[in-house]
Amino acid sequence: MIICSPAPWPIIKAALLSQIHNDLPCFHGEQDSLGLFKETDRYDADTTALTVLVRQLADTCSLDAGWLLGMPGQTLARLIFTNLRYQANDKGAVIFSAVEQALRYGYSYCCCGIGDISRIFLSRAKVVSHEVHKMTGFIRFQPAPDNTLVAKPKLFHQTGDLILKQFAPRYPNTRLVLILENTALVFINGKMSSTDAKPFLPYLENQDFTAAWETYYQSQYIATRKNIRLAQHAIPKKYWDWLTESKILESEASN
């Protein structure tokens, strides 16, 4: 049994160990899901050096994974990092399978999406990156005391901390807060933490703030040039029940 932390380089090393020992990889704490396989010899990828594993893979399986030590390895690690944020029960299986394809057939096979699993792997990375990009354009922070800005995004994946890090350079020395259901994710001075969301909820109920955004959107809207298809491309319909201007978009789409 191969175990590792849910992080890019431990996952890569677990995939190497899996090829070397012909055994199953899994994350720490998931051993019980392997059934009888959990009784096999245990290898902890977190404590094994990558360079050692690359040599062992060449000696044992005649596979060259030296590319992991260069830029292709960094690219694969970034794709794994993004896939780990994708909200799906099978994300671990997809990640391990994609890395296995990269080891067996070369990194281009995986990073260019040649195989079926690799295409899913790349697609999920794009979806997560797209969500971060969209949220940096859509989120509107509302002011709160003590130099704090609060917002409640509509997220489909585990991207809250990535989004806050994108906003941080715009608001130096400011406490940025994202409300995620019952939890508030807080970022200030390079440090991320989580706390109870309740103290921040009243600052999201600012009707003047909402009215200002409606007025701004109406002032920019040109009725004679209505193009709902273009509007859906710029603001996907899945966000219409969240954005302030959604009432206007829905009204125009129905007319």
TIPA-609250 format. One line per 8 residues: number of its first residue (from 1); for each residue x, y, z of N, C-alpha, C. Coordinates in pm, whole numbers, padded with zeros to 5 digits, m for minus. Each point is the difference from the previous one (the first is absolute). Example, Ala and Ser with C-alpha at 12.3 -4.5 7.8 and 13.67 -1.06 7.14 Angstrom:
1) 01319/m00569/00780/m00089/00119/00000/00090/00120/00000  m00035/00105/m00072/00082/00119/00006/m00077/00109/00073
This chain:
1) 00084/m00119/00000/m00084/00119/00000/00088/00125/00000  m00036/00093/m00085/00073/00127/m00011/m00088/00109/00059  00050/00076/00096/m00078/00109/00058/00074/00132/m00019  m00077/00107/m00009/00060/00132/m00019/m00096/00108/00047  00051/00120/00017/m00083/00116/00029/m00067/00049/m00128  m00117/00065/00011/m00067/00053/m00119/00064/00130/m00048  00122/m00011/m00050/00074/00115/m00050/00077/m00046/m00124  00035/00093/m00091/00055/m00040/m00130/00121/m00092/00005
9) 00108/00039/00068/00121/m00081/m00005/m00014/m00132/00075  m00065/m00006/00115/m00026/m00131/00060/m00081/m00092/m00092  m00096/00056/m00073/m00078/m00081/m00094/00087/m00054/m00111  00087/00085/m00054/00091/m00045/m00106/00091/m00111/00051  00052/00017/00119/00088/m00103/00057/m00078/m00129/00029  m00126/00013/00041/m00083/m00118/00023/m00025/m00075/m00131  m00018/00073/m00108/m00018/m00063/m00130/00127/m00074/m00043  00115/00057/00029/00127/m00067/m00030/00012/m00129/00081
17) m00029/00007/00129/00005/m00118/00085/m00099/m00107/m00046  m00114/00045/m00046/m00102/m00093/m00050/00052/m00079/m00119  00071/00065/m00089/00058/m00070/m00116/00113/m00093/00042  00082/00045/00092/00116/m00079/00044/m00043/m00126/00072  m00101/00011/00087/m00040/m00112/00084/m00130/m00066/m00047  m00055/00049/m00110/m00125/m00056/m00054/m00107/m00008/00109  m00022/00113/00065/m00094/00006/00111/m00090/00122/m00016  m00104/00010/00083/m00098/00106/m00012/00037/00123/00082
25) m00013/00121/m00058/00023/00122/00078/m00130/00052/00060  00009/00067/00113/m00117/00065/00060/00048/00111/00092  m00093/00086/00040/00033/00109/00090/00000/m00048/00144  00076/00069/00084/m00001/m00030/00143/m00145/00002/00051  m00036/m00100/00076/m00134/m00006/00057/m00100/m00076/m00084  00039/m00038/m00123/m00091/m00074/m00087/00035/m00148/m00010  00089/m00047/00085/00047/m00138/m00009/m00113/m00102/00012  m00098/00029/00083/m00108/m00097/00024/m00081/m00028/m00128
33) m00001/00096/m00092/m00077/m00020/m00122/00064/m00103/m00092  00126/m00039/00028/00069/m00096/m00085/m00031/m00145/00037  m00074/m00022/00107/m00035/m00137/00038/00123/m00081/00035  00011/m00120/m00060/00111/m00089/00030/00135/00057/m00043  m00002/00094/m00097/00125/00056/m00048/00071/00082/00108  m00074/00043/00101/00064/00079/00105/00095/m00083/00085  m00006/m00133/m00012/00087/m00088/00078/00136/m00022/m00067  00019/00054/m00120/00128/m00017/m00068/00104/00093/00060
41) 00124/m00014/m00044/00107/00088/00048/m00036/00145/m00025  00036/00087/00095/m00035/00141/m00010/00121/00083/m00036  m00018/00091/m00098/00105/00093/m00041/m00057/00141/00010  00070/00086/00072/m00044/00138/00018/00073/00090/m00099  m00074/00049/m00099/00062/00083/m00104/00051/00132/00054  m00059/00050/00109/00040/00129/00055/00146/00001/00045  00051/m00114/00042/00133/m00007/00060/00105/m00054/m00097  m00035/m00015/m00126/00092/m00057/m00098/00047/00108/m00096
49) 00129/00000/m00033/00057/00102/m00088/m00040/m00026/m00145  m00035/00104/m00072/m00041/m00012/m00139/00112/m00055/m00087  00122/00051/00018/00112/m00045/m00083/00025/m00150/00016  m00015/m00049/00122/00017/m00144/00025/m00105/m00080/m00075  m00123/00047/00002/m00109/m00071/m00067/00016/00001/m00151  00048/00110/m00054/00023/00007/m00145/00102/m00105/m00042  00108/m00016/00077/00101/m00101/m00030/m00059/m00141/00014  m00077/m00023/00106/m00059/m00131/00021/m00097/m00036/m00112
57) m00074/00098/m00048/m00094/m00026/m00109/00074/m00043/m00127  00112/00066/m00027/00080/m00037/m00117/00057/m00140/00015  00048/m00035/00119/00060/m00131/00022/m00104/m00112/00002  m00115/00027/00059/m00101/m00104/00020/m00093/m00016/m00120  m00042/00111/m00059/m00102/m00003/m00105/00050/00048/m00136  00126/00041/m00007/00058/00055/m00124/m00080/00119/m00053  m00051/00080/00093/m00073/00121/m00038/00081/00123/00040  00013/00093/m00093/00077/00121/00024/m00093/00110/00050
65) 00014/00036/00126/m00080/00108/00058/00088/00117/00040  00116/00012/m00061/00090/00110/00031/m00061/00135/m00027  m00100/00004/m00089/m00066/00126/m00032/m00071/00061/00122  m00029/m00084/00100/m00063/00052/00121/00088/00100/00073  00130/m00007/m00023/00094/00088/00069/00014/00136/m00068  m00069/00016/m00113/00009/00126/m00074/m00135/00070/m00009  m00015/00088/m00100/m00122/00078/m00016/m00123/m00086/m00026  00010/m00110/m00078/m00119/m00084/m00017/m00055/m00051/00132
73) 00090/m00031/00093/m00045/m00044/00132/m00074/00111/00073  00049/00124/m00013/m00068/00114/00062/m00139/00020/m00061  m00010/m00019/m00132/m00130/00013/m00066/m00098/m00105/00050  00047/m00124/00010/m00086/m00107/00051/m00044/00030/00143  00092/00050/00082/m00034/00033/00140/m00107/00108/00006  00008/00100/m00088/m00101/00106/m00001/m00137/m00055/m00041  m00002/m00091/m00095/m00127/m00060/m00043/m00060/m00084/00113  00084/m00070/00074/m00048/m00078/00114/m00057/00093/00107
81) 00073/00107/00027/m00045/00097/00100/m00140/00052/m00034  m00022/00031/m00127/m00130/00052/m00042/m00107/m00108/00008  00034/m00123/m00041/m00097/m00110/00006/m00042/m00032/00143  00088/00022/00095/m00035/m00025/00139/m00110/00093/00049  m00021/00112/m00069/m00105/00095/00039/m00133/m00033/m00067  00001/m00091/m00096/m00122/m00036/m00071/m00092/m00079/00092  m00127/00038/00004/m00096/m00065/00091/m00058/m00125/m00066  00059/m00115/00031/m00049/m00128/m00052/00053/m00113/00086
89) m00081/m00102/00021/00041/m00112/00084/00112/m00082/m00061  00013/00005/m00132/00100/m00083/m00067/00126/00077/m00037  00019/00118/00059/00115/00081/m00043/00133/m00070/00028  00009/m00072/00114/00124/m00072/00029/00030/m00105/m00104  m00101/m00077/m00039/00019/m00104/m00101/00042/00059/m00133  m00062/00112/m00038/00035/00065/m00128/00144/00050/00004  00041/00062/00110/00135/00054/00011/00104/m00111/m00006  m00018/m00106/00079/00097/m00110/m00001/00007/m00065/m00138
97) m00113/m00017/m00066/m00002/m00063/m00133/00071/00088/m00102  m00021/00132/00009/00065/00092/m00094/00152/m00002/00018  00046/m00001/00125/00144/m00004/00027/00058/m00133/m00047  m00074/m00109/00019/00047/m00131/m00048/00017/00002/m00152  m00095/00063/m00072/00013/00010/m00145/00124/00082/m00038  00026/00106/00077/00118/00083/m00028/00128/m00081/00018  00005/m00086/00101/00119/m00081/00026/00017/m00108/m00105  m00110/m00056/m00044/00008/m00112/m00096/00022/00046/m00144
105) m00066/00110/m00038/00000/00040/m00140/00068/00134/m00026  00049/00066/00105/00066/00128/m00016/m00089/00115/00043  00063/00108/00045/m00078/00111/00055/m00087/00068/m00105  00040/m00002/m00128/m00082/00062/m00104/m00133/m00071/m00015  00000/m00131/00020/m00123/m00078/m00009/m00101/00050/00101  00048/00033/00118/m00088/00050/00106/m00028/00148/m00015  00104/00081/m00012/m00015/00145/00002/m00064/00056/m00127  m00007/m00082/m00105/m00068/00041/m00123/m00138/m00065/m00012
113) m00039/m00079/00099/m00132/m00060/00002/m00024/m00102/m00108  00099/m00085/m00026/m00015/m00100/m00106/m00090/m00115/00044  00018/m00049/00121/m00082/m00110/00051/m00132/00049/00057  m00096/m00092/00016/m00132/00037/00053/00011/00061/00140  00075/m00066/00088/00015/00051/00136/00074/00133/m00001  00101/00010/m00085/00077/00125/m00007/m00086/00116/m00047  m00095/m00028/m00090/m00090/00106/m00045/m00088/00048/00115  m00049/m00093/00080/m00079/00038/00117/00086/00081/00097
121) 00123/m00046/00020/00096/00065/00089/00024/00145/m00043  00023/00022/m00128/00022/00136/m00052/m00127/00083/00007  m00113/m00062/m00033/m00127/00072/00001/m00033/00051/00139  00023/m00083/00102/m00030/00042/00137/00091/00113/00045  00125/m00006/m00040/00092/00108/00034/m00047/00132/m00060  m00050/m00006/m00124/m00049/00121/m00065/m00125/00053/00068  m00089/m00090/00042/m00123/00042/00067/00032/00075/00129  00093/m00054/00078/00037/00064/00126/00066/00136/m00026
129) 00093/00005/m00094/00065/00127/m00033/m00100/00102/m00052  m00098/m00048/m00077/m00103/00088/m00053/m00085/00059/00113  m00030/m00082/00100/m00079/00051/00113/00076/00110/00074  00128/m00021/00024/00080/00102/00068/00000/00129/m00083  00017/m00014/m00131/00003/00117/m00089/m00134/00074/00002  m00110/m00075/m00008/m00132/00062/00000/m00028/00072/00132  00035/m00064/00110/m00029/00058/00130/00078/00129/00025  00122/00009/m00053/00077/00125/00018/m00065/00116/m00076
137) m00086/m00034/m00098/m00072/00104/m00072/m00138/00027/00056  m00061/m00102/00059/m00139/00011/00043/m00017/00042/00147  00092/m00039/00087/m00018/00026/00143/00004/00149/00029  m00097/00044/00082/m00004/00140/00044/00003/00002/00152  00108/00044/00054/00015/00005/00145/m00082/00115/00058  m00054/m00025/00119/m00072/00105/00073/00080/00038/00124  00000/00128/00035/00083/00045/00113/m00054/m00045/00134  00092/m00029/00091/m00030/m00035/00139/00102/00072/00088
145) m00024/00005/00130/00094/00071/00089/00140/m00059/00001  00093/00076/00052/00139/m00044/00018/00068/m00033/m00133  m00023/00087/m00098/00066/m00015/m00131/m00023/m00141/m00058  m00127/m00039/m00001/m00038/m00134/m00045/m00094/00011/m00120  00018/m00090/m00096/m00089/m00011/m00114/m00058/m00141/m00002  m00132/m00009/m00021/m00070/m00128/00008/m00077/m00027/m00128  00001/m00126/m00043/m00078/m00040/m00117/m00044/m00145/00017  m00109/m00034/m00069/m00047/m00138/00000/m00004/m00049/m00144
153) 00100/m00077/m00042/00006/m00044/m00139/m00090/m00120/m00025  m00021/m00031/m00126/m00068/m00124/m00036/00105/m00092/m00062  00044/m00098/00079/00108/m00088/m00042/m00051/m00141/m00022  00056/m00065/m00101/m00033/m00140/m00028/00117/m00092/00036  00115/00059/00028/00120/m00077/00031/00072/00064/00119  00106/m00062/00046/00071/00045/00120/00105/00105/m00039  m00049/00119/m00030/00087/00104/m00055/00007/00125/00086  m00065/00001/00116/m00008/00121/00081/00134/00062/00032
161) 00096/m00081/00044/00130/00055/00037/00076/00052/m00121  m00015/m00068/m00115/00067/00045/m00122/m00055/00136/m00043  m00130/00018/00014/m00064/00127/m00037/00048/00113/00090  00006/m00025/00130/00046/00104/00092/00143/00042/m00030  00084/m00095/m00036/00139/00033/m00032/00010/00085/m00127  m00096/m00017/m00091/m00003/00084/m00119/m00038/00144/00034  m00090/00015/00097/m00047/00134/00038/00099/00075/00090  00081/m00074/00074/00085/00060/00102/00086/00117/m00051
169) 00066/m00010/m00118/00080/00114/m00046/m00082/00126/m00026  m00128/m00014/m00028/m00085/00117/m00025/m00033/00074/00130  m00003/m00076/00110/m00040/00058/00129/00105/m00028/00107  00117/00064/m00009/00105/m00025/00100/m00043/00045/00139  00047/m00073/00100/m00029/00031/00140/m00150/00001/00031  m00076/m00078/m00077/m00144/m00010/00019/m00038/m00144/00032  m00092/m00016/00092/m00050/m00135/00032/m00109/m00036/m00101  00024/m00102/m00080/m00095/m00044/m00100/m00072/m00125/00050
177) m00132/00000/m00012/m00081/m00109/00054/m00095/m00053/m00107  00002/m00131/m00019/m00098/m00067/m00086/m00088/m00088/00088  m00131/00014/m00015/m00095/m00082/00074/m00027/m00126/m00079  00035/m00115/00057/m00022/m00130/m00064/m00093/m00081/00089  m00129/00007/m00029/m00103/m00064/00083/00011/00051/00144  00035/m00087/00096/00006/00043/00140/00140/00043/00044  00092/00002/m00093/00140/00032/00032/00043/00127/m00072  00081/00079/00066/00060/00118/m00062/00148/m00027/m00023
185) 00042/00012/m00124/00141/m00015/m00034/00063/00139/00002  00106/00016/00079/00059/00132/00025/00145/00002/m00048  00037/00106/m00072/00137/00015/m00048/00048/00141/00032  00113/00008/00072/00059/00130/00032/00150/m00017/00021  00077/00089/m00059/00146/00001/00015/00062/m00136/m00032  m00051/m00063/m00105/00057/m00126/m00046/m00042/m00122/00078  m00091/00014/00095/m00042/m00113/00083/m00147/m00032/m00024  m00028/m00130/m00016/m00135/m00048/m00024/m00052/m00069/00127
193) m00125/00025/00035/m00062/m00065/00115/m00149/m00012/m00026  m00068/m00075/00084/m00146/m00013/m00010/m00062/00022/00136  m00122/00053/00000/m00070/00030/00123/m00150/m00008/m00025  m00079/00026/00103/m00145/m00003/m00012/m00047/00114/m00091  m00096/m00029/m00085/m00047/00100/m00096/m00099/00099/00059  m00066/m00034/00110/m00110/00081/00051/00034/00147/00022  00116/00034/00059/00028/00143/00024/00007/00084/m00128  00025/m00065/m00114/00018/00075/m00124/m00129/00009/m00084
201) m00098/m00081/00031/m00121/m00006/m00083/m00075/00133/m00009  m00011/00078/00109/m00075/00126/m00012/00056/00096/m00105  00129/m00009/m00028/00061/00093/m00095/m00030/m00035/m00145  m00064/m00117/m00021/m00040/m00038/m00135/m00140/00050/m00034  m00070/00057/00099/m00138/00043/m00019/m00008/00151/m00019  00084/00053/m00082/00007/00144/m00026/m00082/00031/m00125  m00122/00047/00018/m00090/00026/m00112/00050/00116/m00087  00063/00099/00063/00054/00111/m00078/00109/m00048/m00096
209) 00082/m00093/00048/00106/m00056/m00084/m00061/m00073/m00120  m00103/m00080/00025/m00067/m00073/m00107/m00065/00096/m00099  m00067/00101/00051/m00066/00097/m00088/00101/00075/m00086  00117/00028/00055/00104/00070/m00077/00045/m00084/m00118  00016/m00131/00022/00041/m00087/m00110/m00109/m00011/m00106  m00126/m00004/00040/m00110/m00005/m00096/m00003/00127/m00085  00021/00113/00066/00002/00127/m00071/00115/00005/m00100  00118/m00048/00046/00117/m00001/m00089/m00027/m00088/m00122
217) m00056/m00119/00021/m00023/m00092/m00111/m00102/00059/m00098  m00106/00060/00056/m00102/00060/m00086/00059/00113/m00084  00093/00076/00059/00060/00111/m00073/00088/m00047/m00115  00053/m00122/00010/00087/m00055/m00104/m00078/m00078/m00105  m00124/m00035/00032/m00077/m00088/m00088/m00064/00080/m00114  00010/m00053/m00122/m00060/00063/m00118/m00106/m00096/m00053  m00126/00031/00022/m00109/m00091/m00033/m00004/m00034/m00149  00032/00095/m00085/m00008/m00024/m00145/00108/m00095/m00049
225) 00099/m00027/00084/00108/m00092/m00038/m00005/m00127/00084  m00117/m00039/00040/m00014/m00119/00085/00054/m00123/m00070  00087/m00072/00069/00059/m00124/m00053/00014/m00097/00116  m00103/m00077/00026/m00002/m00089/00115/00106/m00109/m00012  00023/m00046/m00122/00102/m00104/m00018/00137/00052/00042  00032/00122/m00037/00128/00060/00040/00002/00022/00151  m00113/00040/00057/m00007/00021/00145/00025/m00130/00075  m00056/m00111/m00052/00021/m00130/00064/00145/m00045/m00012
233) 00067/00042/m00107/00142/m00035/m00014/00084/00078/00102  m00033/00127/00019/00075/00083/00095/m00036/m00034/00144  m00129/m00023/00023/m00049/m00033/00135/m00082/m00128/m00011  00061/m00117/00021/m00071/m00128/m00014/m00128/m00004/00083  m00101/m00067/m00055/m00132/m00002/00063/00002/m00059/00142  00098/m00086/00029/00007/m00060/00133/00027/00104/00109  00044/00120/m00041/00025/00107/00097/m00114/00101/00007  m00104/m00016/m00078/m00105/00101/m00008/m00079/00014/00130
241) m00009/m00108/00077/m00073/00011/00127/00087/00053/00113  00122/00041/m00033/00094/00048/00100/00038/00146/m00023  00022/00039/m00124/00043/00136/m00031/m00116/00098/00013  00033/00122/00038/m00100/00104/00019/m00079/00027/m00127  00069/00002/m00113/m00065/00034/m00126/m00079/m00116/m00061  m00009/m00111/00074/m00069/m00118/m00054/m00147/00029/m00030  m00063/00084/00083/m00141/00031/m00023/m00018/00067/m00136  00093/00086/m00037/m00007/00069/m00128/00023/m00098/m00113
249) 00102/m00088/00015/00030/m00098/m00103/m00116/m00095/m00021  m00059/m00049/00109/m00113/m00092/m00012/m00120/00066/m00065  m00024/00125/00035/m00111/00074/m00059/00019/00019/m00150  00123/00037/m00039/00027/00021/m00142/m00002/m00131/m00077  00045/m00109/00064/00000/m00131/m00069/m00141/m00050/m00026  m00094/00035/00086/m00138/m00048/m00014/m00082/00086/m00095  00051/00116/m00038/m00073/00089/m00090/00045/m00018/m00145
